[in-house]
Amino acid sequence: MIDPTQRICRAFFSSSEGKEVLAHMLRNAKFFDYITTPEEQAVENFVKELLSDIGVWNMDNADSFVNLLMNLPVIKTPEVKET
């Protein structure tokens, strides 16, 4: 049985507006960046807890995450030229 909070979170973040909000939150939390401070680690842990509340952040989804990641387009980062 799905937890009521998980049901509500999943319903919200599954909507088009919810997806925009979640993407905004992930970017602002530097979820896709390297973490360098304890404060950033705390924020990342909060985001992981939120994803867990939605029901997607768990080891059972590891293969699904890998499949999704491998289907994303490759984005080349610009090379930094030393001066």
The 8 nearest C-alpha neighbors of each residue, nearest first, counted from 0:
[[1, 2, 3, 6, 5, 4, 54, 7],
 [2, 0, 3, 6, 5, 4, 54, 7],
 [1, 3, 5, 4, 6, 0, 7, 52],
 [4, 2, 6, 5, 7, 1, 8, 0],
 [5, 3, 7, 6, 2, 8, 52, 53],
 [4, 6, 8, 2, 53, 52, 3, 7],
 [5, 7, 3, 9, 4, 8, 10, 2],
 [6, 8, 10, 4, 9, 5, 11, 3],
 [9, 7, 5, 11, 53, 10, 6, 12],
 [8, 10, 53, 6, 12, 7, 11, 13],
 [11, 9, 7, 13, 8, 12, 6, 14],
 [12, 10, 8, 17, 13, 9, 14, 7],
 [11, 13, 17, 18, 9, 14, 10, 8],
 [14, 12, 10, 11, 9, 17, 18, 15],
 [13, 15, 17, 16, 12, 11, 18, 10],
 [14, 16, 18, 17, 19, 13, 12, 11],
 [17, 15, 19, 14, 18, 20, 12, 11],
 [16, 18, 12, 14, 20, 11, 19, 15],
 [17, 19, 21, 15, 12, 20, 16, 22],
 [18, 20, 16, 22, 17, 21, 23, 15],
 [19, 21, 17, 23, 18, 22, 24, 16],
 [20, 22, 24, 18, 23, 19, 17, 25],
 [23, 21, 25, 19, 24, 20, 18, 26],
 [24, 22, 20, 26, 21, 25, 27, 19],
 [23, 25, 21, 27, 22, 26, 28, 20],
 [26, 24, 22, 28, 30, 23, 27, 21],
 [25, 27, 29, 23, 28, 24, 30, 22],
 [28, 26, 24, 29, 25, 23, 30, 22],
 [27, 29, 25, 30, 26, 24, 42, 43],
 [30, 28, 32, 26, 27, 31, 25, 43],
 [29, 31, 25, 28, 32, 26, 43, 27],
 [32, 30, 29, 26, 33, 25, 28, 34],
 [33, 31, 29, 30, 34, 26, 28, 35],
 [32, 34, 35, 31, 29, 30, 39, 36],
 [33, 35, 39, 36, 40, 32, 29, 37],
 [34, 36, 33, 39, 37, 40, 38, 32],
 [37, 35, 39, 38, 34, 40, 41, 33],
 [36, 38, 40, 39, 41, 35, 34, 42],
 [39, 37, 41, 36, 40, 42, 35, 43],
 [40, 38, 42, 36, 41, 37, 34, 43],
 [41, 39, 37, 43, 38, 42, 44, 34],
 [40, 42, 44, 38, 39, 43, 37, 45],
 [43, 41, 45, 39, 44, 40, 28, 46],
 [44, 42, 40, 46, 45, 41, 30, 39],
 [43, 45, 47, 41, 42, 46, 40, 48],
 [44, 46, 48, 42, 43, 47, 49, 41],
 [47, 45, 49, 43, 48, 44, 50, 42],
 [48, 46, 44, 50, 49, 45, 51, 43],
 [47, 49, 51, 45, 46, 50, 52, 44],
 [48, 50, 52, 46, 51, 47, 45, 53],
 [51, 49, 47, 53, 56, 52, 48, 55],
 [50, 52, 56, 54, 48, 49, 53, 55],
 [53, 51, 49, 54, 5, 50, 48, 8],
 [54, 52, 9, 50, 5, 51, 8, 55],
 [53, 55, 51, 52, 56, 50, 5, 9],
 [54, 56, 51, 50, 53, 57, 60, 52],
 [57, 55, 51, 50, 54, 47, 60, 58],
 [56, 58, 59, 60, 55, 51, 61, 54],
 [57, 59, 61, 60, 56, 62, 55, 64],
 [58, 60, 57, 61, 62, 63, 56, 55],
 [59, 61, 63, 58, 62, 57, 64, 55],
 [62, 60, 64, 58, 63, 59, 65, 57],
 [63, 61, 65, 64, 60, 66, 59, 58],
 [62, 64, 66, 60, 65, 61, 67, 59],
 [65, 63, 61, 67, 62, 66, 68, 60],
 [64, 66, 68, 62, 63, 67, 69, 61],
 [67, 65, 63, 69, 64, 68, 62, 70],
 [68, 66, 64, 70, 65, 69, 63, 71],
 [69, 67, 65, 71, 70, 66, 64, 63],
 [68, 70, 66, 67, 71, 65, 72, 64],
 [71, 69, 67, 68, 66, 72, 65, 73],
 [70, 72, 68, 69, 73, 67, 74, 66],
 [73, 71, 74, 70, 69, 68, 75, 67],
 [74, 72, 75, 71, 69, 70, 76, 68],
 [75, 73, 72, 76, 71, 77, 68, 70],
 [76, 74, 73, 77, 78, 72, 79, 71],
 [75, 77, 74, 78, 79, 73, 80, 72],
 [78, 76, 79, 75, 80, 74, 81, 73],
 [77, 79, 80, 76, 75, 81, 74, 82],
 [78, 80, 77, 81, 76, 82, 75, 74],
 [81, 79, 78, 82, 77, 76, 75, 74],
 [80, 82, 79, 78, 77, 76, 75, 33],
 [81, 80, 79, 78, 77, 76, 75, 33]]
